[in-house]
Amino acid sequence: MWFRIKYGLTMLFFVLVVLGIRFFMLALNPYPDTTANTQYMQYASSIPDFYENLSMLESSRISLISPRSAAAIVKDIAAEGIGLGYTPESLAAILIPSSGYILAMLIDDGDSEEYQNLDGLSYPARLYYDRIASLHPTMDTLRSRYESVFDSLYESLKDSAPSLPLEWLEKDWEAWQGDITLPHLFTLPRLQDLDYSHTFALDIFLKNVEYLPGDVQRGPMIYSLSDGIVVASEGGWVGFPRKSEPLSFIEGGISPKSGNGVIVYSPDERRYYLYFHLYDVLVGKGQIIRRGQVLGHAGNTGINARKKGGGDHLHLEIFDARSGKSFRNTEIIALLKDSSREGPAVSSE
């Protein structure tokens, strides 16, 4: 009995002390600062709208809105997200679909059918291409809406995106003249040889390639041919030799055959630039880049490049968003020659 009375008196004394301290503090400052609380309320009230806007751009819901509405939502998300502490790159990475979805937008019906009938692939590779083929019908119809997303992201974030000086990554950066890599480190195929290569892509052959253990190649730095936003960037491609086939795909990369790669969308040109078989990637999804920015080293990742005699090249594709078609190899060669004549675009500052 006495213990309970003593415990109750102790708790009462503690409460009185706390209340006394509180009254003393109010006496010192009878008008407490409510700014922090107001800021918190504004922060908390903006969160539901921010995430509701994000959900509207998911592939399952974006078909319900127009491209113009998608662009307006992205503008709101960019303003709200930066206010909530997101970096421009992290915001863009959230809004851009995964690389599989991007590839599904850029293939045609013929490619989709081919993907479903590929032979000699390991089980993980077959699963990958079956998935891309299954995504194609939906993503093909959504491409214009996602391009509105990319356009709006680029306009909203390009001024806040830092520029990475070339000299940080390339010791001979002053020698760059607007090409896909430094002068004299690549050769374009002869026109008479194009019939033996891809019709809607170009294999650009490289010099000064390092041959590393494990049949790995590291070539020269590859430069972006355009300003734009990185809509896909995937490294970590892994494959190993097997007896029945030249190579077995395990994981990573843009696709099993393409290996490590980067896809850049240029809002100004309305084109996608696809760079495949890279050794590494030095840009991330959602990053705003400038023409001439380093994307990574050339390499021989991917089933097609790791085959015997298949390395020492960069696989380049250019998809025209206006026409919905990829450039022919002759058109890519013409563009590369024009790009070289334009000269550098990245400032040395």
C-alpha positions as a printed Julia matrix, in Angstrom:
349×3 Matrix{Float64}:
  0.0     0.0      0.0
  2.7     2.45     1.01
  4.66    1.54    -2.17
  1.72    2.52    -4.39
  1.28    5.86    -2.6
  5.01    6.59    -2.93
  4.97    5.69    -6.65
  1.94    7.93    -7.28
  3.55   10.89    -5.48
  6.75   10.41    -7.52
  4.83   10.47   -10.83
  2.87   13.56    -9.77
  6.1    15.36    -8.87
  7.56   14.46   -12.29
  4.5    15.81   -14.15
  4.59   19.05   -12.15
  8.29   19.53   -12.98
  7.65   19.05   -16.72
  4.72   21.47   -16.71
  6.8    24.0    -14.8
  9.57   23.86   -17.38
  7.01   24.23   -20.17
  5.41   27.31   -18.58
  8.83   28.81   -17.97
  9.79   28.41   -21.67
  6.51   29.95   -22.8
  7.12   32.89   -20.49
 10.46   33.49   -22.15
  8.9    33.26   -25.65
  5.12   33.65   -25.63
  5.05   33.61   -29.48
  6.65   30.29   -30.48
  7.98   29.89   -34.03
  5.49   27.94   -36.16
  7.54   28.07   -39.37
  8.91   24.55   -39.04
  5.46   23.14   -38.38
  4.03   25.03   -41.37
  6.79   23.75   -43.62
  6.11   20.21   -42.44
  2.39   20.59   -43.18
  3.14   21.91   -46.66
  5.57   19.03   -47.23
  3.06   16.45   -45.98
  0.2    17.89   -48.06
  2.28   17.78   -51.26
  3.22   14.12   -50.89
 -0.15   12.6    -51.92
 -0.35   14.75   -55.09
  3.26   13.95   -55.98
  2.79   10.19   -55.78
 -0.62   10.29   -57.44
  0.98   12.14   -60.36
  3.73    9.52   -60.46
  1.2     6.73   -60.63
 -0.54    8.38   -63.6
  2.6     7.81   -65.69
  2.79    4.07   -65.09
  2.31    1.97   -68.21
 -1.03    0.68   -66.91
 -2.48    4.22   -66.57
 -0.65    6.5    -69.0
 -2.87    5.3    -71.86
 -5.77    7.08   -70.12
 -4.24   10.53   -70.64
 -3.11   12.48   -73.69
  0.54   13.23   -74.52
 -0.09   16.89   -73.62
 -1.49   15.89   -70.22
  1.5    13.6    -69.64
  3.87   16.49   -70.32
  1.97   18.76   -67.91
  2.05   16.12   -65.17
  5.83   15.73   -65.61
  6.29   19.49   -65.23
  4.38   19.38   -61.92
  6.3    16.33   -60.74
  9.64   18.0    -61.52
  8.72   21.1    -59.49
  7.26   19.1    -56.58
 10.02   16.48   -56.58
 12.85   18.98   -56.39
 10.97   20.65   -53.53
 10.81   17.28   -51.77
 14.56   16.82   -52.11
 14.85   14.63   -55.2
 17.8    15.24   -57.53
 17.0    15.83   -61.23
 18.57   12.47   -62.16
 16.63   10.51   -59.53
 13.36   12.14   -60.61
 13.98   11.3    -64.24
 15.0     7.74   -63.4
 11.7     7.24   -61.55
  9.64    8.48   -64.5
 11.44    6.58   -67.26
 10.41    2.93   -67.77
 12.98    0.14   -67.51
 15.24   -0.64   -70.46
 13.09   -3.6    -71.52
 10.11   -1.31   -71.96
 12.22    1.17   -73.94
 13.42   -1.56   -76.31
  9.83   -2.78   -76.72
  8.93    0.74   -77.95
 11.69    0.81   -80.53
 11.29   -2.56   -82.26
  8.76   -3.19   -85.02
  6.34   -6.06   -85.55
  8.94   -7.96   -87.58
 11.49   -7.72   -84.79
  8.88   -8.85   -82.28
  8.09  -11.93   -84.34
 11.8   -12.66   -84.73
 12.3   -12.39   -80.96
  9.74  -15.14   -80.44
 11.52  -17.49   -82.82
 15.17  -17.13   -81.86
 17.11  -20.39   -81.72
 20.18  -21.45   -79.77
 19.63  -19.19   -76.77
 20.08  -20.03   -73.12
 16.91  -20.09   -71.03
 17.47  -16.62   -69.41
 18.02  -15.09   -72.87
 14.87  -16.68   -74.28
 12.82  -15.4    -71.34
 14.18  -11.9    -71.95
 13.27  -11.8    -75.64
  9.85  -13.37   -75.06
  9.16  -10.6    -72.54
 10.2    -7.84   -74.96
  7.99   -9.32   -77.66
  5.03   -9.48   -75.27
  5.55   -5.83   -74.24
  5.84   -4.53   -77.81
  2.13   -4.16   -78.73
  1.41   -2.06   -75.63
  4.6     0.02   -75.64
  4.33    0.71   -79.37
  1.0     2.47   -78.79
  2.36    4.37   -75.77
  5.53    5.67   -77.42
  4.15    9.16   -78.2
  3.03    9.59   -74.59
  6.39    8.55   -73.19
  8.16   10.85   -75.63
  6.07   13.68   -74.18
  7.37   12.58   -70.78
 10.97   12.61   -72.04
 10.53   16.0    -73.73
  9.05   17.57   -70.6
 11.72   16.03   -68.37
 14.45   17.36   -70.61
 13.02   20.89   -70.63
 12.38   20.87   -66.87
 15.77   19.49   -65.82
 18.33   20.46   -68.47
 19.3    23.76   -66.82
 19.93   22.12   -63.44
 21.93   19.19   -64.84
 25.69   19.5    -64.24
 28.05   19.22   -67.2
 30.89   16.74   -66.8
 34.14   18.1    -68.28
 35.65   15.84   -70.93
 39.09   16.14   -69.41
 37.9    14.24   -66.34
 37.42   11.1    -68.39
 39.52   11.4    -71.52
 43.17   12.4    -71.37
 43.2    13.24   -75.11
 39.9    15.14   -75.0
 41.31   18.1    -76.96
 41.73   15.82   -80.0
 38.0    15.04   -80.22
 36.49   16.46   -83.43
 32.83   15.48   -83.23
 33.16   11.8    -84.11
 31.82    8.74   -82.3
 35.27    8.45   -80.7
 38.65   10.14   -81.12
 39.94   10.56   -84.69
 41.77    7.6    -86.25
 40.4     5.18   -83.63
 37.57    3.86   -85.79
 36.74    2.96   -89.37
 33.38    2.93   -91.13
 32.51   -0.05   -93.33
 32.77    0.41   -97.07
 29.47    0.88   -98.88
 30.02   -2.3   -100.87
 30.32   -4.24   -97.6
 27.03   -3.06   -96.11
 25.07   -5.9    -97.73
 26.91   -8.28   -95.39
 25.96   -6.39   -92.2
 22.84   -5.02   -90.5
 20.38   -3.13   -92.68
 19.07   -0.89   -89.9
 22.19   -0.56   -87.75
 25.9     0.06   -88.25
 28.9    -1.78   -86.86
 31.72    0.74   -86.41
 35.11   -0.97   -86.19
 37.56    0.24   -83.58
 41.31    0.51   -83.11
 43.52    0.52   -80.01
 41.42   -2.19   -78.38
 42.83   -3.77   -75.2
 42.46   -7.55   -74.91
 41.86   -8.48   -71.29
 41.68  -11.89   -69.59
 38.53  -13.92   -70.15
 38.09  -12.87   -73.8
 37.13   -9.35   -72.63
 37.84   -6.28   -74.77
 38.08   -2.63   -73.74
 38.06   -0.16   -76.6
 38.3     3.63   -76.85
 35.85    6.04   -75.22
 32.52    6.44   -77.01
 30.99    9.93   -77.26
 27.33   10.91   -77.5
 26.28   12.06   -80.95
 23.56   14.31   -79.55
 22.25   16.32   -76.65
 19.51   14.47   -74.84
 18.34   12.42   -71.91
 19.54    8.91   -71.1
 16.45    6.67   -71.24
 18.32    3.4    -70.75
 21.74    2.57   -69.31
 22.65   -0.98   -68.38
 25.95   -2.61   -67.44
 26.8    -5.82   -65.68
 26.42   -8.14   -68.66
 27.57  -11.68   -67.8
 27.93  -14.7    -70.06
 30.08  -17.82   -70.17
 31.18  -20.33   -72.84
 29.34  -23.64   -73.15
 29.92  -26.71   -75.29
 26.73  -26.72   -77.31
 26.67  -22.99   -78.16
 29.27  -20.23   -78.44
 28.03  -18.43   -75.35
 25.4   -18.63   -72.64
 23.79  -15.43   -71.32
 23.32  -15.17   -67.56
 22.27  -11.62   -66.69
 22.77   -7.89   -67.19
 23.11   -5.5    -70.07
 20.55   -3.87   -72.35
 19.77   -7.28   -73.82
 21.48  -10.69   -74.04
 22.76  -10.06   -77.58
 23.48   -6.34   -77.22
 25.42   -6.47   -73.94
 26.12   -3.33   -71.94
 24.61   -0.29   -73.57
 23.18    3.21   -73.46
 20.11    4.65   -75.2
 19.9     8.44   -75.52
 16.73   10.23   -76.61
 17.23   13.63   -78.25
 14.12   15.85   -77.9
 15.54   18.41   -80.34
 16.16   15.83   -83.06
 13.3    13.46   -82.13
 15.73   10.55   -82.36
 16.94    7.7    -80.19
 20.63    6.78   -80.31
 21.42    3.2    -79.24
 25.03    2.29   -78.34
 25.66   -1.43   -77.74
 28.46   -3.88   -76.77
 30.09   -1.39   -74.37
 32.74   -2.47   -71.89
 31.26   -0.17   -69.24
 28.7     2.61   -68.93
 29.55    6.0    -67.41
 26.11    7.65   -67.56
 22.91    6.73   -65.75
 19.24    6.56   -66.64
 17.63    9.97   -66.34
 20.87   11.9    -66.83
 20.79   14.98   -69.08
 23.82   14.9    -71.38
 25.39   17.03   -74.09
 26.72   16.09   -77.48
 30.27   14.85   -77.06
 29.8    13.6    -73.5
 31.52   10.3    -72.75
 29.13    7.34   -72.51
 31.62    4.6    -71.69
 34.33    2.46   -73.24
 33.64    0.33   -76.28
 33.79   -3.39   -75.6
 32.59   -6.81   -76.66
 29.77   -7.55   -74.22
 26.73   -9.31   -75.61
 26.33  -12.67   -77.33
 26.8   -11.2    -80.81
 30.05   -9.41   -79.94
 31.53  -12.22   -77.83
 31.35  -14.74   -80.68
 34.63  -15.57   -82.4
 35.52  -12.69   -84.71
 32.58  -10.63   -83.45
 34.35   -8.03   -81.3
 36.32   -4.85   -81.99
 33.22   -2.86   -82.9
 30.47   -0.58   -81.62
 26.91   -1.42   -82.66
 25.02    1.83   -83.37
 21.32    2.21   -84.1
 19.33    5.41   -84.65
 15.55    5.37   -84.36
 13.6     8.29   -85.84
 10.59    9.09   -83.65
  8.83   11.12   -86.35
  8.66    8.29   -88.85
  8.66    5.47   -86.32
 11.48    3.75   -88.22
 15.18    3.06   -87.71
 17.83    4.62   -89.93
 19.31    2.45   -92.65
 23.05    1.8    -92.43
 23.73    4.21   -95.31
 21.85    6.97   -93.49
 23.88    6.38   -90.32
 27.13    6.68   -92.26
 25.97    9.96   -93.79
 25.0    11.29   -90.36
 28.37   10.35   -88.86
 30.2    12.19   -91.61
 28.04   15.28   -91.06
 28.56   15.06   -87.3
 32.32   15.02   -87.79
 32.18   18.14   -89.93
 30.18   19.99   -87.27
 33.06   19.71   -84.82
 33.03   19.67   -81.01
 30.0    20.78   -79.03
 31.16   20.23   -75.46
 32.92   23.17   -73.88
 36.42   22.63   -72.55
 35.6    24.75   -69.51
